[in-house]
Amino acid sequence: MGDNLLINRLNTGDIEDSKTIFNLYYPRLLFFAKSYVKHHEDAEELVQDVFVKLFSKTESVTVRKNLNGLLFTMTRNSCLDFLRKKKHTLYIDDNILQKEYAINYKAMGDDDSMRIIEEELEEQIRIAIEQLPEKCRNVFVKSRFEGAKNREISEDLNISIKTVENHITRALKHMKERLGDYLYFF
């Protein structure tokens, strides 16, 4: 789904559209956060906070052109804040852990490193999607990237809703297997 369509859907505030955006970006952002914040629970909490800020009516998050960039930047900033706080609260006895967080903190501030990680992840996702059978790939792309509902896909491709669900299930299984090292919660 293109950023402009996602941004328009985000700005409508529709619950289903918010779920679509969450489902599309959560695995990628979790992988991204986890590559710097080693504890899975911390990474999950940070990414969930990003979505709370994004969807909250009280937050003034402005989405203009690049939803992907905005979400990765918000996640990076959350990770940086977490690492700053963590750096101050670690005990001296935790010297190894402190060094690990310091290294991750430095890497998070490097835009070139961030871009390389994002590009590698996007390339792996693209390759995994290309490996899907054509019909399965079409259904998956319409569902996950274009935000189409199962009924819309069914009507558009002239297949049953159950077939749409089966294609999505098969595609998700393939993505989990193919991207296990990257997005084991995809």
C-alpha positions in Angstrom: 0.0 0.0 0.0 1.4 3.4 -0.9 2.3 5.9 1.8 -0.3 8.4 0.5 -3.1 5.9 0.9 -1.9 4.8 4.3 -1.6 8.4 5.4 -5.1 9.2 4.2 -6.5 6.1 6.0 -4.6 7.0 9.2 -6.0 10.5 9.2 -9.6 9.2 9.0 -9.1 7.6 12.4 -11.0 4.4 11.4 -10.3 1.5 13.8 -10.0 -1.0 11.0 -7.5 1.2 9.2 -5.5 1.6 12.4 -5.4 -2.2 12.7 -4.2 -2.5 9.1 -1.4 0.0 9.7 -0.5 -1.8 13.0 -0.4 -5.2 11.3 1.7 -3.9 8.4 4.3 -2.1 10.4 4.5 -3.8 13.8 6.7 -6.8 12.8 9.1 -4.6 11.0 9.4 -2.1 13.8 9.7 -4.8 16.4 12.6 -6.4 14.5 14.2 -2.9 14.2 13.8 -2.1 17.9 15.0 -5.6 18.9 18.1 -5.2 17.0 19.1 -2.4 19.4 17.2 -3.2 22.6 18.1 -6.7 23.3 15.3 -7.7 25.6 12.2 -8.7 23.6 9.7 -7.3 26.2 11.4 -3.9 26.1 11.3 -3.8 22.3 7.6 -4.8 22.3 6.8 -2.1 24.8 8.7 0.6 22.8 7.0 -0.3 19.6 3.5 -0.4 21.2 4.2 3.1 22.6 5.0 4.3 19.1 1.6 3.1 17.9 -0.2 4.6 20.9 1.4 8.0 20.1 0.6 7.6 16.4 -3.1 6.7 17.0 -3.7 8.9 20.0 -5.9 11.9 19.3 -4.1 13.8 22.1 -0.6 13.4 20.4 0.3 15.9 17.7 1.9 13.4 15.3 1.9 14.9 11.8 2.0 12.5 8.9 2.6 14.2 5.6 4.4 12.1 3.1 6.4 9.2 4.5 4.6 7.0 7.0 7.4 4.4 6.9 10.1 7.0 7.7 8.0 8.5 10.4 7.4 5.2 12.2 11.0 4.1 12.0 12.1 7.6 13.2 9.6 7.4 16.1 10.9 3.9 17.0 14.5 5.0 16.8 13.8 8.0 19.1 12.0 5.7 21.5 14.9 3.3 21.5 17.4 6.2 22.0 15.3 7.5 25.0 15.2 4.0 26.5 18.9 3.5 26.0 19.6 6.9 27.6 17.5 6.0 30.6 19.0 2.5 30.8 22.5 3.9 30.6 21.9 6.0 33.7 20.2 3.2 35.7 22.7 0.4 35.1 24.9 -0.6 38.0 28.7 -0.6 37.7 28.7 -4.4 38.1 26.7 -4.6 34.9 29.7 -3.4 32.9 29.2 -5.7 30.0 25.5 -4.9 29.6 26.4 -1.2 30.0 28.9 -1.4 27.1 26.4 -3.3 24.9 23.8 -0.5 25.4 26.4 2.1 24.8 27.4 0.5 21.5 23.7 0.2 20.5 23.1 3.8 21.5 25.9 4.9 19.2 24.7 2.8 16.3 21.1 4.1 16.7 22.3 7.6 16.2 24.0 6.7 12.9 21.6 7.4 10.1 23.7 5.4 7.6 23.4 2.3 9.8 19.7 2.9 10.1 19.3 3.2 6.4 21.3 0.0 5.7 19.2 -2.0 8.3 16.0 -0.7 6.7 17.1 -1.4 3.2 18.2 -5.0 4.1 14.9 -5.7 5.8 12.9 -4.3 2.9 15.0 -6.4 0.4 14.4 -9.6 2.4 10.7 -8.9 2.5 10.6 -8.2 -1.2 12.4 -11.4 -2.0 10.1 -13.4 0.3 7.0 -11.9 -1.4 8.4 -12.6 -4.9 8.9 -16.3 -3.9 5.1 -16.7 -3.3 3.0 -18.3 -6.0 1.4 -15.6 -8.1 -2.2 -15.8 -6.8 -1.0 -16.1 -3.2 1.3 -13.1 -3.7 -1.5 -11.0 -5.3 -3.8 -11.8 -2.4 -1.1 -11.1 0.2 -0.1 -7.8 -1.4 -3.7 -6.6 -1.6 -4.3 -7.6 2.0 -1.1 -6.4 3.7 0.2 -3.6 1.5 -2.9 -2.2 -0.1 -5.1 -2.6 3.0 -7.9 -4.3 1.1 -10.4 -6.3 3.1 -10.9 -10.0 2.4 -14.3 -9.3 0.8 -12.8 -6.7 -1.5 -10.0 -9.1 -2.5 -12.6 -11.9 -3.1 -14.7 -9.7 -5.4 -11.7 -8.2 -7.2 -10.0 -11.6 -7.9 -13.3 -13.5 -8.3 -12.4 -16.0 -5.6 -14.1 -17.1 -2.4 -13.4 -15.4 0.9 -12.2 -18.8 2.2 -9.7 -18.9 -0.6 -8.5 -15.4 0.2 -8.1 -16.5 3.9 -6.2 -19.6 2.8 -3.8 -17.6 0.6 -3.1 -15.1 3.4 -2.5 -18.0 5.9 -0.1 -19.7 3.4 1.7 -16.4 2.7 2.1 -15.6 6.4 3.5 -19.1 7.0 6.0 -18.6 4.1 7.0 -15.2 5.4 7.6 -16.6 8.9 9.8 -19.3 7.5 11.6 -17.1 5.1 12.1 -14.1 7.5 12.5 -16.0 10.7 15.9 -14.4 11.4 14.4 -11.0 10.6 10.8 -11.0 11.6 9.9 -14.1 13.6 6.6 -12.4 14.6 5.6 -11.5 11.0 
